[in-house]
Structure formats: C-alpha cells, structure tokens
Amino acid sequence: MRKPIHGLGVAGAVLLIAGLTVGTAGATSASPDHSRHAQRVCTATKSATKASCSAKVLVNSDDAVPHSTTPPGTGKTPAQLRSAYKLTGATSGGRTVAIIDAYGYPNLERDLGIYRSQFGIAACTSANGCLKVLNQTGGTSLPQFNAGWAGETALDVDAVSAICPDCKILVVQATSASIANLGTAAATAARQSGVVAISNSYGGGDLSDATYGAYYNHPGIAVTASTGDSGYQGGSFPASSAYVTAVGGTTLTAASNTRGWTETAWTGAGSGCSTVNTALAAAAGAGTGCSKRAIADVSAAADPNNGGMSVYYPTSRTASTWAQVGGTSESSPIIASVYALSGNTSGYANATPYAHPTSLFDVTSGSNGSCPTTQWCTARAGWDGPTGLGTPNGTGAF
C-alpha cells in the first residue's frame, strides 16, 4: 500500500554557525565540524495549515552560538555553487525573483549588503531599485520580527544573490506563518511587475489544491517550493501542489572529476506521494510509482554540512553573524534563480525539466530513508523522490 506524506511544517533551513576560517570564492570544501549539534530556530508546528521554516542552528557543546566576523570555511560560496551547476557567467537581464517568508526582518537590506560585498557581488538595495520588501497585501508596513523566519529570509536572499547576481529581489513578508497568509503573499508577489520566479522555503501538511492551490497557480511564473528536511514522507504543501516545482536536496562535494563536484541524495531531503493532489501530466513517463502528485521534481544543494551556504545570518533583531545554512530552504531559491536565468517560464514551469532531463545532472546514489517503493527514497538513474530528475547542468532543463 502506498504511504501518504505527512509533512507538518518540515520544509526549511538547517544552519551551521560559522567557524573561524575564511571561505574564499574558489576554496575547496573543508570537512564539516561534527563536534557541534543542531538546535531548531523556528518553533515546530503541529497544524497542517501552518507552515514552519524548520531551521536548525549548530551550536557548541555548551549550546552557545558563537559569533564570527568571517564566513565559515566549509560554507559554499557563490562561485562554488555557480561552478557546480555550470552557471558561471549566466545572467538574467534584471529579471526578478520573489521570496515568500513570514514575519519581519528589519536588517534585511543591511545584512544582504554585507553578504554581497563579501563575495564581490554588486549592491542590491531599495535605493538602486534592486531590492523591494512588501507585506502580504503589497504594502510597506512590515510585520513583527521573528528570529527564525528572519534567518530563513537571509538564506533565501543570499541564495538568489549567489546564483543570479544580476537578478532583482522581491521579498514579501506574510503577517504570520499560516498557509493562508503565506499564500496571500505568494499571490501578491505574482502581481508585481518583472517577477518571473517565486520561491517558497516552507511547508505545512499535504493540503489540497482545491482549497489552497489558487495561491500558487500562476502560469508564466516559475513557483518553487521546498520538499522538506525530514527525509521520506517529509514533503509538504505547497511542494505537493500540482502548480509548483517541488525542489528536493542533495549533498554537494568537491571532487577531482571532470565536473569538479559529486552529488548524492541528501538524507534529509523530503519525498513522497500526495494523497490529495493531481499527478503532473509531464511526469507520466518518469516512473514515479505515485498515483497522485510525486515529489520532488528537481533538486539542488541542501545538506547543511556538505552543500550548505555561507550566509550572513541574524541572531537577534539587531545582531547578525556568519553561518553555514542548508536544507531544502537553500535548494528552492537556487532553482527559482535558475529559472530566472533561463527566462523560460511560460505555462507551468514544473513541466519543463521533464521535457529536458538530459540537461540535468542525474543524481544516482544516496537515500533519505526506507520506503515501500524504492525510488521514493533511494536515488537511481532517472527520477527518484529525494532528487527528482536531478540538479541543474546550466539552464537547459529550465
């Protein structure tokens, strides 16, 4: 019997607070520090209609979060991520990627500026027209600060900056983490001029498109969503919507091969079969084994230890530090940014990779758990649950 997904607020980020070594643009990934352990930075939700960012921060043995003025040596840099996905030199012509998150982040523009300056990326500010921050209905009165969701937002905007340096960034902040409010924010983003992609790094339960799908139903705009960080059956809505591109996660490691990198399925990447939403027509020949919506469609770096980004991350309303950030909250904005680079978002963008699977890096090893049908949790040639069809090899599949 096929198992349903039960993703109650599982999508989000996993964070590794920065060590004391400096990450440079071309550095080979250092070994992760296994002496640290993870703590949640967002409160987990037990409600299917409320999302969680499920962020985790690695702290020292005394549970203290160390402060660092330099990026972690193990965190992926923009140059490394663009190299891994063959995006070096790709440009968007100024297209806009929208980020949907809950609650406010007063120092977003300041922290984004520090991140981009560190890695030699041109400033993206409200003054130069690159950055815009709105509330869920399109106004400028922003919601209250929440440290966990602010950390999520920092990851999202830094990921867009890393993959698509010339993209404009729109951040729409929902009043709360309810799916209704986050969905309202997504619909607001879709109405803004220039938006070609919308990233949603969060999830609730396996909700029905009949009730909630309209928030994410925007033909001509690539809507991406994290599949979650809880392994098999860790997927959640909106990743389980038939209107979005569901984005899984990988472990990304530097290698001495032709590509320069290897990828395996990340153990935390969410996957599963929806019990309520329609299967993608484009996925009919992919062998998903699901009678309804299968997740993921594609994937990108997500493993917080081997794949996590260096991010300038807020620890309070006023203070920030360098951290290493991962989870499928990283992979969703990466894929949204690749769609922006391609410029090909006509119709429902989630169908496009299924028409161009050979333009992806097929991830064929690794697992995110045990399951009754092997491909739902174990990477293989072609489609599998944790990594979908694979990861970007340039923009050809998007």
C-alpha positions, 0 to 999 in steps of 0.5 A: 500500500502506498504511504501518504506524506505527512509533512507538518511544517518540515520544509526549511533551513538547517544552519551551521554557525560559522567557524573561524576560517575564511571561505574564499570564492574558489576554496575547496570544501573543508570537512564539516565540524561534527563536534557541534549539534543542531538546535531548531530556530523556528518553533515546530508546528503541529497544524497542517495549515501552518507552515514552519521554516524548520531551521536548525542552528549548530551550536557548541557543546555548551549550546552557545552560538558563537559569533564570527566576523568571517564566513565559515570555511566549509560554507559554499560560496557563490562561485562554488555553487555557480561552478557546480551547476555550470552557471558561471557567467549566466545572467538574467537581464534584471529579471526578478525573483520573489521570496515568500517568508513570514514575519519581519526582518528589519536588517534585511537590506543591511545584512544582504549588503554585507553578504554581497560585498563579501563575495564581490557581488554588486549592491542590491538595495531599495535605493538602486531599485534592486531590492523591494520588501512588501507585506502580504497585501503589497504594502510597506508596513512590515510585520513583527520580527521573528528570529527564525523566519528572519534567518530563513529570509537571509538564506533565501536572499543570499541564495538568489544573490549567489546564483543570479547576481544580476537578478532583482529581489522581491521579498514579501513578508506574510503577517504570520506563518499560516498557509493562508497568509503565506499564500496571500503573499505568494499571490501578491508577489505574482502581481508585481511587475518583472517577477518571473520566479517565486520561491517558497522555503516552507511547508505545512501538511499535504493540503489540497489544491482545491482549497489552497492551490489558487495561491500558487497557480500562476502560469508564466511564473516559475513557483518553487517550493521546498520538499522538506528536511525530514527525509521520506514522507517529509514533503509538504504543501505547497511542494505537493501542489500540482502548480509548483516545482517541488525542489528536493536536496542533495549533498554537494562535494568537491571532487577531482572529476571532470565536473569538479563536484559529486552529488548524492541524495541528501538524507534529509531531503523530503519525498513522497506521494500526495494523497490529495493532489493531481499527478503532473501530466509531464511526469507520466513517463518518469516512473514515479510509482505515485498515483497522485502528485510525486515529489520532488521534481528537481533538486539542488544543494541542501545538506547543511554540512556538505552543500550548505551556504555561507550566509550572513545570518541574524541572531537577534533583531539587531545582531547578525553573524556568519553561518553555514545554512542548508536544507531544502530552504537553500535548494528552492531559491537556487532553482527559482534563480535558475529559472530566472536565468533561463527566462523560460517560464511560460505555462507551468514551469514544473513541466519543463525539466521533464521535457529536458532531463538530459540537461540535468545532472542525474543524481544516482546514489544516496537515500533519505530513508526506507520506503515501500517503493524504492525510488521514493527514497533511494536515488537511481538513474532517472527520477527518484523522490529525494532528487527528482530528475536531478540538479541543474547542468546550466539552464537547459532543463529550465 
